[in-house]
Amino acid sequence: MDKSLAEIFRLMPDLRDFFLEVSRLEGGFRFNREDMEALGQAYFERYPEKFVQRNLEEVRLGYQLTRFCLLEKSLAGVKGELKPFFRQAFDHPESIAGLIAGLSESGRGPELAAGFNQLQAALNGLKIIVDELPKGMIKERFLGGLSTLLNVCYLLKVLFERTGQSLQE
């Protein structure tokens, strides 16, 4: 990849265009501490933090941005046909039970378990990087995005195990 996520973000004034461009990369982008800090800086250039009369929609956009990037990077090692499943599950957690039922009934439960374990391992690795970010608003946005992803992982695990299968290898 030629451009960093921060550079792509600066080139794409519409967040949907940014998401589309990043999803095309299939997780093939650097996302180390410096990359996270650069993306956070680019976000705050566009949406400066205000301590008085905060714009809560801009704060939510920051969580959405970090959540999306963390998820896309985590999906890099997951089989291509499972990526839409996980994207929908994380975008619409209320649909998880139906999504799992569909995959389980088609006999793809073991494949789902393997994909989930890959995804969770990648998220755990990214969590270590987020924890290393210096205290401040960039880290706060990444922690907010990451906590939502980890909550959905927990929900996926619980609902999958209700089908009588396990996500543990």
Buried (B, 14 or more C-beta within 10 A) or exposed (E): EEEBBBBBBBEBEEBEEBBEBBBEBEBEBEBEBEBBBBBBEBBBEBBEBEEEEEEEEBBEBBBBBBBBBBBBBBBBEBEEEBBEBBBBBBEEBEEBBEBBBEBBEEEBBEBBBBBBBBBBEBBEEBBEBBEEBEEEBBBBBBBBBBBBBBEBBEBBBEBBEEBEBEBEE
